[in-house]
């Protein structure tokens, strides 16, 4: 397929199930530049009926930059793929992030972000998330993946992760395994989306409020976000954040 990045792969998988439309007017961030004028990657945004944002993001850091929370490894790339519904239905957001080091180390984390309480919705939890657990466990047992323990996650991440959150370390040679895992999440998301019924305004407001709070916290505490802000500058970072909202 000629796919060479995880966001491109995720886009291909999703676009086979959902008809996506490109959002116009974002040309200034579709092709990013580093302060020295070199290629800084790209941000592409799409939408669809019932979906407010599908974002395909690839940040490039030239010859690489040291990243403190990765033991000052030299990092050359960071990727992000997001599916965010318009919350008119009881459907979570989904996202996957990668950080790629110059030595081939490949970090990723992925999760659903829910705008409603899973504890008070036992039926939803057992219908969709419980059957997904064996799939997640199989990937977690993959010898090429080193799953990061819960206590090593940031405090803010631990407040809102779902039962199917995963954060792991692997190598770029094992990226096909990460693609396979991502496709399983997308398949589950599509199933939830297609089976969900449109709800009322109260449901939409409830979900939007919770997700906004989560995003606000991430903006201030996300460690890779701070790296990206330092590379591209505050003005561009705000522009990126608004485009992905």
Secondary structure, DSSP 8 states (H G I E B T S, - for coil): ----SHHHHHHHHHHTTS--EE--S-HHHHSEE-TTSSEEEEEEEEEETTEEEEEEEEEEEEEEEEEGGGTTEEEEEEEEEEEEE-SSBS--EEEEEEEEETTSEEEEEEEEE-SS-STT-HHHIIIIITTTHHHHHHHHT-TT-EE--GGGS-HHHHHH--TT-EEEEEEGGGHHHHHHHHHHHHHHHHHHHHH--B--HHHHHHHHHHHHHHHHHHHHH-HHHHHHHHHH-HHHHHHHHHHH-
